[in-house]
Amino acid sequence: MNIITEKRVETVIEYVGSMKRALVLAGGGTRGAYQNGAIHALRDLNEANFDIVTGTSIGALNGALFVQQDFDVLDDLWHNLTQTDIIKGAISTDLNLDTIINERNLIGSFFSNYIKERGADISPFIEKTKKLYNPTKFLESPIDFGCIVVEHKTLNPIYVSKEMMKENGTDWLIASASAFPVFPVYKFQGHEYVDGGYFDNLPIDYALQLGADEIVAVDLSDEPRHPNYVDHITIKYIYPKEAPNRFLSFDQKALRHMETIGYNDTMKAFGKYSGLKYTFKDWKTPSYLKHFINQILLLETKIKLSNNFNESIRKEDYIQEEIRRQVNKRSVTDEEIFFGVLDRLMSVCGFDSESVYTYEDVRNHLCVIFKESIEEDYPFLPASLNPKNMVDYIKSLDVKGIIEKMIHTSFYESHMLSENLLLTVYPFEYAMAALVIEMMQELGRTT
C-alpha cells in the first residue's frame, strides 16, 4: 500500500470514527411502549451505541432513561404502567391527541377558555418522573440529550439541552409531556409550557443541529410525522405499519402488542427480518416474483382501460400508488410491491401482526384458505341470481369473497364475471387474487 492510499484509509477511518449517531424518539403517550420494543431490538442488534438522543413528550422521558442506560427501569415502566401512575381520578382515554396537536390554533381559543388551564390531575405522573429521572446518571452519561418544549402563550419552541437539564431536569421532562388540554399547562420558574409536540413531535432536526450524521428515528404514528425523512439515506425511520393504540390506553395487552411490533419493525429496518406490516424471518425471494410483478404491470393497464365510471382509479399505476402511500415512499421496489399486496391479503385473512412468520408457512396457509375456490363445484354464483342484480351481488361480497371469485374464474373460463365491473369496484383485489394464484402454482410444483 503506497503512502497516498494509506493516508486515504486513515482519513476514512478517522471520519467514520468521528461520525455521530442519534436516536430520535417521538411523543405519543402510552404508545411509547413501541419505543421500548425498538430499544430492545437495537440492543439485540448491537446497534444501541448512540452519541445523541433527542425526544419529545414520552419520547423525551424514554430518551432520558436511555441516556441513563436504565433499561430495566424502562422495562418496569412499560410492563407495569397503570392509569394511576399518570393521572389521579377519572379521565376519558378516547381523546385523540394527534387531532388536538394538529389544530394548534385551538390552544389559544376554545380549549384555553373551556379548560382554563386546569386539565387532569397529573400529580402521579410528576412523582413518577421524579423517580425515573436520575440526575447523577443522566448528567454523567457521555450521551448528549435534547428535548422540545413549547411556550404556552406564544407557541414558540424551546430546545432544551443537556446543559439546561442540570437545573430543573425533571421539570423540563414534565413540561415536554404536558399534552394540553388533556394535561394542564405546566408552570415553573414563572413560565408556562405545553407539550413539545405542538412544535415538533419527532425532533430529527434537533438531532441534526446537535451534530448527528446518522439517525434512527422511532415515530409513534402510522402516518409519519416527517415523511420527507422516511426514505432518507442517513436516517432509519421506524414507525408502526398499523393504527397504534390510543395515546392514553393503559391496557397491558395493548402495550405489549405495541412493544412487540416496535421490536419487529426495528429488526426489519436493520434487515434482520423482512416485510412491511407483517414480519418474516429467513426470507428468500419467491421464484415467481418477476412474473408476479409483470402481472401487476399488465393489471395496471387493465385497470386504466376498463374504468369508465371511476375516475379516481383511472390512472397508469393505481396499485403502485396505493403501495407507495402504504409505505410512505416516492417509489417502491418489486419486493415492496410484493409485500404491499401480501400485507393486504394477510389482513383480509386475519393474520396476527405480532407473529414472526416464514414465507412457506404463510403461503401454505393462504393456499388452504382459498383452496375451495379452485374446486369445480365451488358455489360461484347463486343459481337464482338475476343478471340485473349482478352489481348489487358483487358489492355485497366481503373482500375475501370477491378474491375467491377472481381466483375461481382464472381456473374456469366458463365461469365469468364482468371484468370491467370487478376492476371498477375491486381493483386491488385483483392483485391479491393474482398473488394467491402464484402461490398455488408454486405449491403445486413443490409438493
N, C-alpha and C positions, 0 to 999 in steps of 0.2 A: 504494500500500500504506500503510495507516494505521500509527500508532505501535504499537498493540497487536499487530497482525498481525506487524509487523517483529520485535517482541520475542519472539513465539512462535516465529518462524522461527529467530531467533538461538539460542533455548533448545534447539530441536530439533537444530540443527547442533552446538551445544556438547555436547549429550548424546551424539549419535552419535559425535562425535569423541573422547569420553571412554570409550566402550564398550571393554571388553577382550575380546579373542578368545583362546581357549585351544585348544591341540592336546593331546589326551589319547591316550596310546599304551599298549596292553595288553601284558602279558607272554605268552610262548608259545614260547620257544626259537627254533628256526630258522624258525618261521612268521613271524618278524619281517620276512622278505623281503616279505611282503604290505604292510607299512607303508612300505617303500621305494617300492613301486609307488604307494601312496596319496600319498606326498610328491611324487613326480614329477607326478602328476595335479594336486595342489594348486598346484604351481609353474606348470604349463602353464595353469591356470585363473586365474592371478594371485590365488589365494586363500591363499597361504602367508604372509600377514602376521599373525603371532601375537604376542601380548604375553606369553603364558604357555605353558609346556609342562610337562605332568606325565606320569609314566610309571612302570611297574613292570617289573622284570626286564629283558628285552631291550627293552621299551618305554622304559625309563629310559636305556639306552645309545643307542638310536636317537634318543631325545629330546635327549640331551646333544649328539650330533652335529648335530641340528637347531639347537639353541641356538648352537652354534659356527658354523653355516651351512657346515659341511663336507660338502656334498652329494656331491662327488667321492669323498671318503673313505667316505661311506655307500655309494655305488655299488660301490666297490672291495671293501668288506667283504662285500656280499651276492653280488657276481658272482664272487668268488674264494674263498669260505669253504669250508674243509675241516674234517674232524673233528680233524685235528692242530692246527688253530688254537685248539681249545677244550679238548680232552681228550688227555692223554698215556696211551697204552695203549688196550686194547680196552674197549668198553662196549656193552651192548645198546641199540639205538636204538628198540626196540619198547615201551619203558616209557611208560605213559600218565600224564603229569604231571597232567592235569586230574583224574583219579581220585584221585591221591595228595593233591592240594591240597584237594579236596572232603572228604576224610576227615582233617580237621585233627587229630583225636584220635590218629591213628597216629604223629604226631611224638613224642609223649611216651611211647608204649608200645612197640609191636612194632619199629618202624623204629629207634628210638633204641637198643634193645638189640641188634638184629641188625647194624646198620651201625656202631654205636659211633662215630658222628661222623666216619667216615673218608670214605666216598663215593669218587667218582672223583678222579683227579689232574687238577686244573684249572689247573695252573701255566701252560699255554699261554694259557688264557683270561685269566688275571691279567696276563700280559705283553701280550697283545693289548689289553686295556682300558687299560693304562698308555700304550700308543702312541696309542690312539684319543682318549683324553681329553686335551684341551689346556687346562690351567687358565687360561692367559692369555686365549685366545679366549673360553672359556666365561664367565669372570667379567666380562670387558669387554663382553660382549654385552648389549644392552638387554632381551633376552627373559628373563623370570623363569622359574624352574625349580623343580620339586619331584618327589620320588620317594618310594616307600614301601619300608620295610624292616621286618622283623618280628624281635623278640627271640626267640631260640630257646626258652628255657625257659618264658617266660610267654605267648608268642604275642601280646604287646602290640605294636601298630603304632608305628613311628617315622616321623613326617612329616619327611623330610629336605628342608630348604630350600636355596635357593641360597647363603644366608649360611653354612649349615653346610658347604657344598661348598668353602669357602675352605680348609678343612683336611681332609685325608683324602678328597678328592673321588673319587679312584679307588676307595678302599675302600668308600664308600657305593654306588657303581655295582656293584661286585662283590657286595657283600652283598645288594643288591636282586635280583640274578640267581642267588643261591645256592639252586638248586632242590633242596633237601634232600628225600629222601635220595640222589638221583642225584648231586648235587654235595655236597661236605662243608659242614658248618656253617662259616661264615666268622667268623674271630675277629680283632678289632683293638681297641686301647685297653682291653683287659681285658673286652670284652663279646663275646657270641656272637649271630650273626644268621643268618637264613634268608630265603629268597625273599619279597619283598613280596606275592606272590600269595596267600600264606596269609591275608592280611587283605583286600586289595583288588587284584585283578589288573588293573583298569581304573579308575584313580583320578579319576573325574569329580568326585566330592565334593571332592577336594583342590583341583581347579581352581576349583571354586565358592568354596571357602574363600579362595583367593588372589585372588578378585575377578572371576572370569570372568563375562561377560554372555552370550557366545556360545561354543559349544563344538563342535569337530569331534573326535569320538571314534572311534578306529580299533581295534576289537576284533580278536582273532585266533581266535575260536571261532565255529563256525556256530550255536551256541546262545548268544545274547548274555548276557554276564555280568550286565548290568543292563537287563533287558527293560523296566523301568519308564521308561527313558530313550529307548527306540527311537523312539517317536513323539512326542517332546517338541518343542515349537515352537522352542526356542532351541538345540537340540542336533541336529547331523547325526551320526547313529550309523551308522558304516560297519563292515560285518563280512562275512566270506565266506559266500556262499549255498550252499556245498558243503563237505563234510568236508575240513578242511585236512590237510596232511601231518603226520606225527609230529613231536613237538616237538624231536627230535634227528635229523631227516633232513637229511643233507648232500648229497644227490643234487642236482646243479646243475640238472637238468631240472625237478625238483620245485620248487626255489627260484625258478626263472624263471617257472614256472607261477603260483606264489603272487604274485610281483611283478606279473605281467600282470593277474590278476584283481583285485589290490589297486588297480591303476590304473583298470581298467574300472569297478569298484564305486564308486570315488570320483567318476569322471566322471558316473555315474548319479546319485549323491547330489546333485550340483550341477546336474542337469538337462541336461548336455551330451549324454549318452547316455540310453537308456531300457532298461527290462527289469528282471528280478529276478536270477536266476542267469545267464541269457544276456543278451547285450548287443546293443542295436540303435542304429544311427545314423539320422539323418534320419527320425525316427519320425513317422508320420501315423496317426491312429486309423482303423482299418478302418471302412468304411461300415456293416458289419453288426454292429457292437459292441452296439448296443441290442437288436437281435433275438437275438443270442447270449446276452446277459445274461438276457433273458426266457426263453430256452430253459433256462438254468441254474435259474431260479426254478421253472419247471414241473418240471424234473427233480428238484429238492429234494423237491417234494411226492410225486412218484412213488416216490422212494427211501423216504420215510417210510411211505407206504401199502403198499408191496409187501413190506416186510421183516417177516415173521412169525417168522423164525429168528435174525436177527442184531440183537439189541437195541442193540448198540454204534453202529449207524448208523441206528437208527430215531429220527430227530430232524428238526427243521424245516429245518436248514441244514447238513447234513453236508458238502457241498462247500465252502461258505464257511468253515466251521470248520476244515477241512483247510488252506485257503489262509491263514486268519488265523494258524494255527500255523506255516505255512511262512514267513510274513513277520514273525512275532512282533509282530502288532498286534492291538488290540482290535476294530478294524473295518477293512474293506477297501473300496476304491473299485472301480468297474466295471473300470477299467483293470488294477488289481491282480488281480482275478479272472481277467481275460483272460490276463495274463502268468503267473499261477499255473498255469492249465491248460496254457498253451503251454510252460512250463518242464518240466512232467511229460512232455509229448508229445515235446519235443526230447530229453529224457534217454532216453526209451524208444528213440528212433531214433538215438541215438549222436552227437548233435551235439557239437562241440568247444566247451567253455565259455570258451576263451581268445579266440576269434574275435569280431570285431565284424560283425554282420550287418545287412542291410536286411530289412525285413518281406517285401518281394516275393521275395527270394531264398529265405527260409525257407518262405514259402507255396508257392512253386513246387516246391521240393524235397520238401516233405511230400506235395504232390499226386502227385508222381511215385512216392514210396514206397508210397502207398496206392492207386495207380491200378488195380492188378489187382483190388482188392476190389470195384470197381463194374462189373466185367465180368460178363455173364450166366453165362458158363461158369466163373466163379470156383469152386474146389473148396470149397463151403460146408460140407458135412458128409461124412464118409466114407460111402460107399454101404452098407457092411455094418454101420453103427452101430446097435446095439440101443437103443431108447428108454430101457431101464433103465440103460444105461451113459452116458446123456447128461451127468449131473453129473460123472462121472469124466473124461469127454472135455473138458468145459468147463474143469475145473480143471487139466487137463494143458496147456492152451494158455499160451503166454507172453503178456505184455501186448500186444505188437504184434499177435499173432494174434487176440486177443479184440476189439481195436479194429477189425480188418479185418472180423470177423463182424458187428459192430454197424453199421459203415458199409454193408456189403452188404445187410443186412436193411432198412435205411432206403430203399434203392433198389428192392428186390424184396420186396414184401409177401408173396408166396407162400412165400418162404424165411424162416421164422420160428424163432426160439428162444424159450424161456420167458423173457419179460422179467423176471418176478419173480425167477427164478433168477439171471439175469445181474446184476440190481440188488443182489441179496444178496451175490454173490461179487465183482463188479467194479463198484461204484457210481461210482467216479471215472472209470473208463474210458469210461463213457457221455459224460461231459463232454468228454473228449479226442476221442471219435468225433464229437460234435456240432461241435467246432471244425474238424475236418478237413472235414466236410461243408460248413460255411460257407465255408471256403477254396476248396473245389472249385467251389461255386456262384459265388463271386466271380470265380474264374479263368475260369469259363465265360462270364461276362459281359464280361470284359476282353480275351479273346483271339478 
